[in-house]
């Protein structure tokens, strides 16, 4: 029963993240992360959550996410991954779609994510950042 409750709490946190990202809600995005949380992105490298998602919410529009799966760590139960298709438009450019896996480290009390490593093929969107 304890594992089921834990899994449900993790799933709720993941769904809050997806909703906030799709809506471009910076405050809701920051709310799912712990203080001092870090982002590891293939384009931007390592940065603070506030800096990364401030840029994402300002630079993108028409965001659409299709959740494919939420996977909990077997070797590390304090990790969870979200597999999704992410379509967004950088302002003034054409829409682009990427398949991405966001791997999160969880706070031990499940109050939020302490970091996220974002993994995707940059080829379809690299020109958006030139």
Secondary structure, DSSP 4 states (H G I P E B T S, - for coil): -HHHHHHHHHHHHHHHHHHHHHHT-HHHHHHTEEEEEEEEETTTEEEEHHHHHHHHHHHEEEEEEEEEEEEE-SS-TTEEEEEEEEEEEETTS-EEEEEEEEEEEEPTTSSSEEEEEEEE--TTTGGGG-
